Amino acid sequence: DLMHEVNRITVSKRLGREEVVVPNILNLGVDLIATSNILKDEKKQP
């Protein structure tokens, strides 16, 4: 099940929008991509 696999994914590096998170997920011929670049922006703590 695709959503079961997606829910198991943990991203440990910063990614930009449209970067590939999982190539060819479940051998379906499609890549799972990031839809937001929020992980790419590092916020400084006060």
C-alpha positions as a Markdown table, in Angstrom:
| # | Residue | x | y | z |
|---|---|---|---|---|
| 1 | Asp | 0.0 | 0.0 | 0.0 |
| 2 | Leu | 1.5 | 3.3 | -1.1 |
| 3 | Met | 0.3 | 5.4 | 1.8 |
| 4 | His | 1.6 | 2.9 | 4.3 |
| 5 | Glu | 5.0 | 3.2 | 2.7 |
| 6 | Val | 4.8 | 7.0 | 2.6 |
| 7 | Asn | 3.9 | 7.1 | 6.3 |
| 8 | Arg | 7.1 | 5.2 | 7.1 |
| 9 | Ile | 9.4 | 7.7 | 5.5 |
| 10 | Thr | 11.6 | 9.9 | 7.6 |
| 11 | Val | 13.6 | 12.7 | 6.0 |
| 12 | Ser | 16.8 | 13.5 | 7.8 |
| 13 | Lys | 18.3 | 16.1 | 5.5 |
| 14 | Arg | 17.0 | 19.4 | 4.2 |
| 15 | Leu | 15.2 | 19.2 | 0.9 |
| 16 | Gly | 14.0 | 21.9 | -1.5 |
| 17 | Arg | 10.7 | 22.0 | -3.3 |
| 18 | Glu | 10.5 | 19.4 | -6.1 |
| 19 | Glu | 13.5 | 17.4 | -4.9 |
| 20 | Val | 13.1 | 13.6 | -5.1 |
| 21 | Val | 12.5 | 12.0 | -1.7 |
| 22 | Val | 12.1 | 8.4 | -2.9 |
| 23 | Pro | 12.9 | 7.5 | -6.5 |
| 24 | Asn | 10.6 | 5.0 | -8.2 |
| 25 | Ile | 8.5 | 4.3 | -5.0 |
| 26 | Leu | 7.2 | 0.8 | -4.8 |
| 27 | Asn | 8.5 | 0.2 | -8.4 |
| 28 | Leu | 5.5 | 2.2 | -9.7 |
| 29 | Gly | 7.7 | 4.2 | -12.1 |
| 30 | Val | 7.1 | 7.5 | -10.3 |
| 31 | Asp | 9.2 | 9.5 | -7.8 |
| 32 | Leu | 7.9 | 10.8 | -4.5 |
| 33 | Ile | 8.9 | 14.5 | -4.4 |
| 34 | Ala | 8.9 | 17.2 | -1.7 |
| 35 | Thr | 6.1 | 19.7 | -2.2 |
| 36 | Ser | 7.5 | 22.2 | 0.2 |
| 37 | Asn | 11.0 | 23.6 | 0.9 |
| 38 | Ile | 10.3 | 24.2 | 4.6 |
| 39 | Leu | 13.0 | 21.8 | 5.6 |
| 40 | Lys | 15.5 | 23.7 | 3.5 |
| 41 | Asp | 15.2 | 26.9 | 5.6 |
| 42 | Glu | 17.2 | 26.7 | 8.7 |
| 43 | Lys | 15.8 | 29.0 | 11.5 |
| 44 | Lys | 18.1 | 30.4 | 14.1 |
| 45 | Gln | 17.2 | 29.9 | 17.7 |
| 46 | Pro | 17.4 | 33.0 | 20.0 |
